[in-house]
Amino acid sequence: MKGALQAMANILEMPEQVRTQSADTLICHCYQVKASTILEAINEGDAETISEVTRQTCAGSGCGSCQCRIQRLLAGLPAECGPCALCPGCGHVKTLCHCQAA
């Protein structure tokens, strides 16, 4: 619980520019859905689960690799984290990357 509270405090302390860039992050590559679209589904469309976000945006209904990022947005966290982050070399999710650039 302490870790979650600290993570939320860190997010709230992020500069506005960083939070804005996070909102423009491409979350679902299959359907080209950005974080801002998912956040809109959460904030204005009252989506509370991945399946509700998927119904409203199509994000998560392709290969499914973005579902962990959608879950992080639902929890109020930044979308990118460790193994779910994209490889800078090939653009695949790091856990699926074979180019060794990550």
Summary of the structure (lengths in Angstrom):
residues: 102
radius of gyration: 13.7
end to end distance: 29.5
largest distance: 39.5
contacts: 282
relative contact order: 0.13
helix: 49%
strand: 7%
